[in-house]
Amino acid sequence: MKRMSAWWRARRAARSDAGMTTSEYAMGTIAAAAFATVLYKIVTSGGVSGALESVIGKALDAPF
């Protein structure tokens, strides 16, 4: 029997487990939603919101 090169073995192993399972998709979706919630809370907080408004205001008042 011929010996397979390392590249072919790696390719074959990658193809056997190419996608995520449903539970992995679910966990990824939950993690993304949690991250979005935390980010939303940070961005809408008083200090960050005021800083963003200040930056946007300065950008709109900038002379061209």
DAQUIRA-V109653 format. One record per backbone hydrogen bond with DSSP energy under -1.0 kcal/mol. CO is the residue of the C=O (numbers start at 1). NH is the residue of the N-H. E is the energy in kcal/mol with one decimal. If there is no record, write none. Layout:
BEGIN
((CO:NH:E) (CO:NH:E))
END
This chain:
BEGIN
((5:9:-2.0) (6:10:-2.4) (7:11:-2.4) (8:12:-2.5) (9:13:-2.3) (10:14:-2.4) (11:15:-2.1) (12:16:-1.3) (21:25:-2.1) (22:26:-2.4) (23:27:-2.4) (24:28:-2.3) (25:29:-2.4) (26:30:-2.4) (27:31:-2.5) (28:32:-2.3) (29:33:-2.3) (30:34:-2.4) (31:35:-2.4) (32:36:-2.4) (33:37:-2.1) (34:38:-2.3) (35:39:-2.6) (36:40:-2.5) (37:41:-2.4) (38:42:-2.2) (39:43:-2.7) (40:44:-2.2) (45:49:-2.6) (46:50:-2.3) (47:51:-2.0) (48:52:-2.6) (49:53:-2.4) (50:54:-2.1) (51:55:-2.4) (52:56:-2.6) (53:57:-2.7) (54:58:-2.4) (55:59:-2.1) (56:60:-2.3) (57:61:-1.7))
END
